[in-house]
Amino acid sequence: MISKIHCTAIKGIDGFLVSVETDVSAGLPTFSIVGLPDTEVKESKDRVASAIRNSGFSFPLKKITVNLSPAKIKKSGSHYDLAIAIGILSATNQLSENAKEKISTSVFVAELGLDGHIKPASGILPMLMAIKEGKGKQINSVFLSYDNLNEAIISKTQPFCPISLKDLVYFLEGNLTADKLLNTTAAISNEEEKLEVHGLDFSEVKGQSLAKRALEIAAAGSHNILLSGPPGTGKSMLAKRFNTILPPLTHDEALEITRVYSVCNLLGKTKFMDERPFRDPHHTISDIALVGGGSNPRPGEVTLAHNGVLFLDEFAEFSRASLEVLRQPMESFNVTISRAKESVNFPSKFTLIAAMNPCPCGHNGQAERMCRCTPAQINRYKGKISGPLLDRIDLAINLNPVKYGDWKKLSEGESSTNIKERVVKARDIQVERFKNSKTTANAFMTNKEMKQFCKLPDDAGSVLENAMRKLGLSARSLDKILKTARTIADLEGEPDIKSSHIIEVFQYRTMDRKGVAE
Amino acid sequence: MTTKMELSQQERLARIQLNAFTYLRADWFYKLIEVFGSAENILKQTPMALAESKIISLDSAKNLLKEAKTLNPDEEIAKTEKVNGKILLLEDEDYPESLKTLKEPPLVLYIRGNFNPQAIKVAVVGTRKITPYGKRCADKISADLSCAGIVVVSGLARGIDSTAQKAAVALNKPTYSVVGTGIGRCYPAENRKLATEILDNGGAIISELPFDKPPLPFHFPRRNRIIAGLSMFTAVIEGEEKSGALITAKLALEQGKDVFAVPGPIDSLQSGGTNMLIRDGATPLFSGQDIIDAIPMEFQKNIVVEDSKSKEEKSINIANLSDIEKQTLELIASSELSLDDIVNKLNINVSEASTLLFNLEVKGILASKDGLYSKNKFFSY
């Protein structure tokens, strides 16, 4: 006998429908799975066999062949267990005709325990979204583990959540009413956790008004920013509080991120990513882990930071390879990973916060402490950040240590809520400005949009000329300067860019300013 | 130890060849000449024969001959002439007199550009790790001297050296660089442009090393004796207590020449060496005029009396500044401040502070480095 069960799979971060075909025929007892399964899928055999036996059904001592179709796409994950088990039960006629009919319009996505318990799988959200989007028109019921219920609700699907294989079969046979398996009580509430995550606030950072202002601008226009300064100046402290001033996610944005986290099995207790992600990988990270890859391509940190923040502390300590691979995702806002048979696309629209010391020992340029580095060492250290990479960073500032005497006198800083209010206002202006285009923030403006929205003020000519000459700013950085000036104007609610906005941007362009001691 | 004599062309080539051995000291060399008659003969000896003279060790003798044989003197001359340079031997008429009296005079001098042995020369040296204060001072002293017709001699290194030489070049005045590489090279590479400008403005680049010699650490303390030797005085702008600049000062004192030092803040590492020099008897240096005044009467006629203030400096008119700008300047006068400091001390916002500092910076009054602002030019109220 043969049976056909629906299941789903993931390619990149998109789900698609897979049919699990099971053939049970006479012959020596074997059990094989075909259709490019990886080890996780192959191990399914032992789990399925035990689960069937331990649920009170018989496991056929016959030749069993399971085909995962379409057969040319690689399959991975443990979520095929349930579909395979149901397939075997169906093919060996352990289910009634009535149940078989129900099965044909259902999809089963879950892992099985040896005792027949139904366990959660990763990537449920994009799989269900694929079904919603109409990739499986014939499907009208979804079976998954109770632990995946939240993701189902996010995708606006009402699934059935049986506890075990036995329960499921009872239900299919009509011996169990639907309401036992339908569970709608799992409300998505992150409120408590939100408080836990934060507890961080900009008001805790005293002084560093320049850095705070720069971060406010970065948040408002989604600009990438480089913080440079000796250890202990508050680079990480500031970066970690950056999330508290970012504008809230839209529902679509949140859904996009939740999909990514679902695929990576990183949702955990969070259930729904209604907070912008903040990723801070260690500097020993490989280039693959940063942008994604592997034989079965998985998203990297840049994708996990999608619609959020990628914080690279000790920026110059990252390997050159890791830093250079960042260029493409920063430019095109997605990562394409190509393999011989397929290529997948991951989104990667993030705000980069990079932090670094001014030199390997960290004390260069400080009056109080002697820098031990030779000029050649410093050049090598700074040289690790290549020109093309620096070109993608709009704001760069130097932080200086706050002296204890000054620190004591400083009053508490402005609270995140206040700053966020201004950021949101500025972002609203941008949303209105770009309502007819794909652009979402000033940092992503196209050349055409720049021409339209970044008109130079009349008296800017002399300001720019002076700056170019005296500060040694390059013409190449002019675009970045204008984009940033546009954001400052937005923060101040000004319809036009003014000279004072441009002048302020010069403070944030330390990377292309001539230093004193060259 | 030197006897006046015309050297044959062959002998010249042999001496250029022997100079390839960078450890060859003049006193050894002349003792060897006494024993073997000529440089040509030295080259013909075996290492054993040279060592038997008891002047140099066997190892040194081996290295001397080995290194000498890797150098083609004809090529050296050709390369030097190609860049409009010349090679001077210690025996030559136009070899600088002031170097001849050194304990260890360079046997060979490669000179590129326009070297005037008669010019009054003053060494301006200092740390590579320059502070804004050091930059202002080097700039001012070098400009003062250059305007008075004095040639600034320095080492083309990073920091004080290049600042001092840049200041001379900016005024289109000659300046001499004594480098720690062959004259065919430039170290550090970022000063290549400066080296060209020095040559374009009638200056010279001088070295005792073979044309293509790379920069090796031990070259630098040795070239300092030439800097001190060429110059009438040595001015140290900034330097740590143990630094190359202090070696130059020590060598100058050994040569019986006056040392000037710019006093600095007592808590600044870069002024540690200069303050120590002053305590030990060096003349405190407040302006180029201090050096000009110290020049003996017979040379005073060479001094040009010219207004030493550069054009830029003249254009700075403190009186025209706004009150807040003056206030900012007063704050920054004593130390380096960041924009944050200005924000806190003047109680203004980042945006206002940006405009304020930008205006002062484009006027040339302030300079910024790594987010810290300091006075750009030397000026007093």
HADDOCK unambig.tbl for C-alpha pairs under 7 A between the chains (distance, minus, plus):
assign (segid A and resid 208 and name CA) (segid B and resid 340 and name CA) 6.04 0.50 0.50
assign (segid A and resid 209 and name CA) (segid B and resid 340 and name CA) 5.89 0.50 0.50
assign (segid A and resid 209 and name CA) (segid B and resid 350 and name CA) 6.86 0.50 0.50
assign (segid A and resid 210 and name CA) (segid B and resid 339 and name CA) 6.91 0.50 0.50
assign (segid A and resid 210 and name CA) (segid B and resid 340 and name CA) 6.05 0.50 0.50
assign (segid A and resid 210 and name CA) (segid B and resid 350 and name CA) 6.10 0.50 0.50
assign (segid A and resid 365 and name CA) (segid B and resid 370 and name CA) 6.90 0.50 0.50
assign (segid A and resid 398 and name CA) (segid B and resid 370 and name CA) 5.79 0.50 0.50
assign (segid A and resid 398 and name CA) (segid B and resid 371 and name CA) 5.13 0.50 0.50
assign (segid A and resid 466 and name CA) (segid B and resid 362 and name CA) 6.32 0.50 0.50
assign (segid A and resid 467 and name CA) (segid B and resid 362 and name CA) 6.82 0.50 0.50
assign (segid A and resid 470 and name CA) (segid B and resid 362 and name CA) 5.72 0.50 0.50
assign (segid A and resid 500 and name CA) (segid B and resid 355 and name CA) 6.44 0.50 0.50
assign (segid A and resid 503 and name CA) (segid B and resid 354 and name CA) 6.60 0.50 0.50
assign (segid A and resid 503 and name CA) (segid B and resid 355 and name CA) 5.90 0.50 0.50
assign (segid A and resid 503 and name CA) (segid B and resid 358 and name CA) 6.78 0.50 0.50
assign (segid A and resid 504 and name CA) (segid B and resid 351 and name CA) 5.82 0.50 0.50
assign (segid A and resid 504 and name CA) (segid B and resid 354 and name CA) 5.14 0.50 0.50
assign (segid A and resid 504 and name CA) (segid B and resid 355 and name CA) 6.43 0.50 0.50
assign (segid A and resid 507 and name CA) (segid B and resid 354 and name CA) 6.46 0.50 0.50
assign (segid A and resid 510 and name CA) (segid B and resid 370 and name CA) 6.97 0.50 0.50
assign (segid A and resid 515 and name CA) (segid B and resid 368 and name CA) 6.62 0.50 0.50
assign (segid A and resid 515 and name CA) (segid B and resid 369 and name CA) 4.88 0.50 0.50
assign (segid A and resid 516 and name CA) (segid B and resid 132 and name CA) 6.95 0.50 0.50
assign (segid A and resid 516 and name CA) (segid B and resid 367 and name CA) 6.47 0.50 0.50
assign (segid A and resid 516 and name CA) (segid B and resid 368 and name CA) 6.38 0.50 0.50
assign (segid A and resid 516 and name CA) (segid B and resid 369 and name CA) 5.46 0.50 0.50
assign (segid A and resid 517 and name CA) (segid B and resid 130 and name CA) 6.52 0.50 0.50
assign (segid A and resid 517 and name CA) (segid B and resid 159 and name CA) 6.44 0.50 0.50
